[in-house]
Structures are given as structure tokens and as C-alpha cells.
Amino acid sequence: MRARLPPKAKRFYEKALTQAERHDFRVALEVEGVDQEIAVLRLRLRTALQKDSGDLQLMLRGVVMLVQALATKYRLPKADQDAIAEALALEIEGDVWAREGAHDE
């Protein structure tokens, strides 16, 4: 069964996405429930990393939102949430620092 968003909600989400991401978003809408939010958050984090935006704080906020969505879906205990958030944050920080080091050379 296809998920249905009210037109206002769909426009809200689509405004935050690039043209290319809108196609992926429509595909993500095929999934119901929290999975939609997880799909959008994963797309946005992937895009931020690919763009070499360097906005570490924005990416880390995205990680927090993604972990909260995963915790809701899988009913994760706080310790597991913290471990996932820390692992993702370290990976993103390492990627950003590696890029900054490449720019300095």
C-alpha cells in the first residue's frame, strides 16, 4: 500500500529536496510509517556528505534525527541510541576532516 501525504506535507518535504532528490523522495513514499522519515534523513545525510558542504553541525543534527527515527522504529534502548549516534558522528567527522586535509595540500 502506498503512503499518502496530505498535499501540504508533501510540498513541505519537497521544498527541502533538490530536483534529483524529489524522485528518490517519491520512491521513499512507497514505504509506510517511520521508514519515510528514515529514508529522507538518509538521503539528506548522503547528499550533505557528497556535496563536501563541511557543515559539520548540520550533519551531526541529521545524525541525531536519524538515530531518533531508528530508535522509534526499533524501540532501541538509550545505550544503543548513543552508540549508533557516536559511531555515525565519528564517521562523518572523520570524513569531513579528511576532506579538509585534502584541501590544505
C-alpha positions as CSV (number, residue, x, y, z in Angstrom):
1,M,0.0,0.0,0.0
2,R,1.3,3.4,-0.9
3,A,1.8,6.0,1.7
4,R,-0.3,9.2,1.2
5,L,0.8,12.5,2.5
6,P,-1.5,15.5,2.6
7,P,-0.6,17.9,-0.3
8,K,0.7,20.5,2.2
9,A,3.0,18.0,3.9
10,K,4.3,16.7,0.5
11,R,5.1,20.3,-0.6
12,F,6.8,20.9,2.7
13,Y,9.2,17.9,2.2
14,E,9.7,18.5,-1.5
15,K,10.8,22.1,-0.8
16,A,13.7,20.8,1.2
17,L,14.9,18.5,-1.6
18,T,16.8,19.0,-4.8
19,Q,15.2,18.1,-8.1
20,A,17.2,14.8,-8.1
21,E,16.2,14.0,-4.6
22,R,12.5,14.6,-5.3
23,H,12.4,11.4,-7.4
24,D,14.0,9.5,-4.6
25,F,11.5,11.0,-2.2
26,R,8.6,9.8,-4.3
27,V,10.1,6.3,-4.2
28,A,10.6,6.7,-0.4
29,L,6.9,7.5,-0.1
30,E,6.2,3.9,-1.2
31,V,7.2,2.9,2.3
32,E,4.9,3.5,5.2
33,G,5.5,4.9,8.7
34,V,8.7,5.9,10.2
35,D,10.5,4.4,7.3
36,Q,9.6,7.5,5.3
37,E,11.4,9.7,7.7
38,I,14.4,7.4,7.9
39,A,14.6,7.4,4.1
40,V,14.5,11.2,3.8
41,L,17.1,11.6,6.6
42,R,19.4,9.1,4.9
43,L,19.1,10.9,1.6
44,R,19.9,14.3,3.1
45,L,22.9,13.0,5.0
46,R,24.2,11.3,1.9
47,T,23.8,14.4,-0.1
48,A,25.5,16.6,2.5
49,L,28.5,14.3,2.5
50,Q,28.7,14.1,-1.2
51,K,28.5,17.9,-1.6
52,D,31.5,18.4,0.6
53,S,29.5,21.0,2.5
54,G,31.7,21.0,5.5
55,D,28.7,22.0,7.7
56,L,29.6,19.5,10.4
57,Q,27.0,20.8,12.9
58,L,24.2,20.3,10.3
59,M,25.3,16.8,9.5
60,L,25.5,15.9,13.2
61,R,22.0,17.2,13.8
62,G,20.9,15.0,10.9
63,V,22.6,12.1,12.6
64,V,20.6,12.8,15.8
65,M,17.4,12.9,13.9
66,L,18.2,9.7,12.1
67,V,19.0,7.9,15.3
68,Q,15.8,9.2,16.9
69,A,13.8,7.8,14.0
70,L,15.6,4.5,14.2
71,A,15.1,4.4,17.9
72,T,11.3,4.9,17.4
73,K,11.1,2.2,14.8
74,Y,13.1,-0.4,16.6
75,R,12.5,0.7,20.2
76,L,16.2,1.0,20.9
77,P,17.4,1.4,24.4
78,K,19.2,4.7,25.2
79,A,22.6,2.9,25.3
80,D,22.1,1.6,21.8
81,Q,20.9,5.0,20.5
82,D,24.1,6.6,22.0
83,A,26.3,4.0,20.4
84,I,24.8,4.4,17.0
85,A,24.9,8.2,17.2
86,E,28.5,8.2,18.3
87,A,29.6,5.8,15.5
88,L,27.8,7.8,12.8
89,A,29.2,11.1,14.2
90,L,32.7,9.8,14.3
91,E,32.4,8.5,10.7
92,I,31.1,11.9,9.5
93,E,33.7,13.9,11.5
94,G,36.5,11.7,10.1
95,D,35.2,12.2,6.5
96,V,34.9,16.0,7.0
97,W,38.4,16.2,8.5
98,A,39.9,14.1,5.7
99,R,38.4,16.4,3.1
100,E,39.7,19.5,4.9
101,G,43.2,17.9,5.0
102,A,43.0,17.2,1.3
103,H,42.1,20.8,0.6
104,D,45.1,22.0,2.6
105,E,47.5,20.1,0.5
